[in-house]
Structures are given as structure tokens and as C-alpha cells.
Amino acid sequence: MQDFSSSFTLAANLIWSAKPELLEIITLSLQVTLSAVVIACLIGFPIGALLAVAQFRGRTALTLLFNTLMGLPPVVVGLLVYMMLSNAGPLGFLQLLYTPVAMIIAQALLVTPIIIALTRQVIEDLYQEYAEQFHSLVVPRRTAVMALLWDARYGLITTALAGFGRAIAEVGAVIVVGGNIAHVTRVMTTAIALETSKGELALALALGFVLLFIAMTINASVFLLRASAARMSYV
Amino acid sequence: MKPYTLSGVLFILAMSLLSISSPAAAQTGFIIVQSTTSTQNSGLFDFILPKFSAATGIEVRVVAVGTGQAIKNARNGDGDVLLVHAKSAEEKFVADGWGVKRFDVMYNDFVIIGPQIDPAKISGMKDVAEALNKIAASKSIFASRGDNSGTHKKEKQLWAAANFNPAKHSGTWYRETGSGMGATLNTAIGMNAYVMSDRATWTKFGNKASHKILVEGDARLFNQYGVILVSDKKHARVKTELGQKFIDWITGLEGQAAIAAYQVGGKQLFTPNAPCQ
């Protein structure tokens, strides 16, 4: 396949030339996905930690529910958000359909269960180590949860990155609620879908490589940040 | 790193990101046009819409989906203007009160595309119904949109004209992709299948491989596009004034001239035919 090799050079050229149109699409992708992941983390970390620590009826059922929701099909989330935000839907008055905000909502819905489920696991593992101390020192639950979240921060960063990976790569939800409108709601994945449907396969694949490159940059910077933070804490 | 630094970083990040996503929504001078993939994939909108925006200052946001979905979205009030190609469905949309009035805008035609080797031997045929019958008789693979789009509706009409019901063979040689035109073309090329496409999408298509146009020119392959203002009687939020300006422009002299001026490889892809011409 000549498309393969030409895609690599095309991807390199795309990154090198940094066309304003491409930069616009990349910027919007990052804005939407990072916003969604931040929102999902703000909701998911405390809920996940509570699920790990608290004892209440229905805890197992909730855990099962969130683990199941990790497999939510993006297109279903897109459809649900579309039906809510459509002018014929209950939240139509907000006029959010076909805007980046709608895309953030959809991706946050998609990512939150992942953050909750993975946070619960990370915190539960840590809690098994800490439980005895917490009991003997009679630590209030709120303090215990905060301490666990803080001590598990590196595990939680990986959790956030898993959510980021899911959101930046999905096309099904954002294309339905965003509409893939040029200069307004076009992101990397919807641009790839569009170029594929135009039969511009090499360009579509090249955009895929660019997307991977961006994801790698994000992962690498988190890795470096984490490494330097770990070093600082020993000084 | 102290706890408050992390939450501070998160807070600043969240604020900065949320603030950037609002400016697009803050503008009021835009309309949403629900349209088909062919008008977008052919590059027509990229060519004519900047001219409209320059003349009126109105931004046009195009949502390009299949005609069936575009009509549904418009019924939900999620668009101000509908520009599609399925005349009977458009007339029903207006008759049911969802649209104000339908105008012809432009036309082109559909073509039957197939592999170079042409197993059903239909190349050069002028009767499209006969060509479809030969494809069916030889059980050659045919890729259908299967998505209730304008193109799919037309294809079903043509099978009916051929007195043949391909649905019974779905999954064998008759394959419904349930996808847009571009995805279906990619699939057809991958399967060495016959496929029907609008001429504009095919002309601009970048992955033609050895496929080519085999049947064209039958009057039944005519492909008319219409434009409709969504009625504000059902959805009060429809931007009637701005939407009407768009319809006046695209069916007027300027818009019609812009459509006629759009060429790919020296070929005009759409022929304007609004009534006021």
C-alpha cells in the first residue's frame, strides 16, 4: 500500500508546516477533551474514593454499574446528549447543540465512569494498607478520603490519562452532538472521518498519526512532571 | 508538590479551557444548515459559502449528514435551513408544516460506478434499469447505502423501475453498508462492487482505485436539490430572518452564479436551476 508510506511523510509535513486550519482543529480537540477529563476527574475522584471506603447497601451494585458503564458506546452517549440538547428536547433552550460545550458534556459523560471505576480500584488497594491506622487513629472519613486521594495521586494520574485516551480518540459522540462544523466543532477525529469519506485515505491516516503524536506529547509531559515531582519530594 | 498546588493547577486549567470554548457560541450572526454529505464532500459549500458570508455577514454552519437524518434533525428544530435531495420527502416535510416552502436550487445526476473488469458487462449502457437487472442476474456484488439517504431512496426507486427487489438478497451479493456516500464508495472499492453515487462526490473522491463510471445519462438518474426554510411555527428558535436571507441568496442571481462557477478538474459539478432564474 503506497498510502501507508505517503501518510508518514504527509503527517510529518502536516506537523512541520503547522497550517492554521490544522492548529485550530488540534487546539479544539485538546480544549474539548482536556475540559471533559478535568470535569470527569472532579466528579469521578471523590465518588470513586467514596465507593472504595464507604460501607453502604448497594455499593457492589454501584461498583458493577460503573464498571459496566466503562463500555458505554460513544455513539449512544452522543445520541442521548443530542436528544437532551436538541431543540425538541428538554434542554433545547440552552442552545448548546452543535457547540464545543455539547462535545465536552458528551465526552465527560463517557469518561466519568472510567475515572470512577479505576479510582475505586486504586483507592481500595491503598485503603487495605491504611485501614488499620485510620481506625486506630479514629480519622474522620473526609480526612481519610482526602489523604487516600493525595497518596494515590500517581495512580490517579494514570487513571486520568486512561480517560484522556478514551476521549481524544472517540468520534461517535462528538460527531453527533458537534455536527463536525468547520471552524466551530471540527476536531481531529471528525476530521479523520471526513477525509476518509472523501476517499483521501492518506491524509486521513496522516491526521491519525498527528493525533497519536499529540497524545504522546501529553503523556510524555505528564511523565516528566511526575518524575520531577517525585525527585523534588526527596530533596 | 503540595495539595493546594495540584488543585490550583486543575482550577486554572478548567477555567482557561472553559473560557475558550464559549466565543463560538457567543456570536449570533449564524445559521445552521442541515444538508447532505454530497454538497460538503464535493467542496461546493467551501466554494460558495464564503461568498454568501462576505455579502451578508452571516456565518453558515453546515451539518452534513444523509438526507434522511438531515430531515429528522430539521424536524427537531436543530437547523434553520434544510438543503437536501429527495423531492418527495422534502414536499412531505413542507406539507406536514415543518418547512415554510420548498425551492429548487440545483441539480446534477447519479452515476453507476463499477470495477474496470465489469463482471456484469454494463459499461456504456443507457438504460439504468436494464443495467441493474444485469447486475442482479450475474449476482455481481452491489454496495447500497442502506441508510435512507436521498441517494438510497433514488436507488430503491431505480430497483423498482427494474422490477427487482434486491432486499431479498441482502447479505449475499446485495450489500447494505448503512453508511454515508464516501464510506460506501470505500467499501465498494474494497469489495470490487458496483455502487451508485452522485456525480459530484465521485468526481471529487480521492480513492477511486480502478473503479470508473459505467452507466450515466439515463433521465431517471436526475438528481434535484431543494432548499427549505424550517418553519418557526413549530420551533420558535428558528432564525427565520437570517435563514430567509440565505435562501434568497442561493436561489438568487449571485448564489446561482456561484454554484455554476464551481468546477473540479475543469468540470462543473452542479447546475443551478432555481425558479427565479
Interface residues (C-beta under 8 A of the other chain):
Chain A: Q31 V32 L34 S35 V38 I39 C41 L42 S86 N87 A88 G89 G92 Q95 L96 L97 Y98 T99 P100 V101 I104 M146 W150 R153 G179 N180 I181 A182 V184 T185 L194 T196 S197 K198 G199 E200 L201 L203 A229 M232 S233
Chain B: M1 P3 L6 L10 L13 A14 L17 L18 I20 S21 S22 A24 A25 I32 T37 Q40 N41 D46 R61 V62 V63 A64 N73 R75 N76 G77 D78 G180 M181 G182 A183 L185 N186 K204 F205 G206 N207 K208 H235 R237
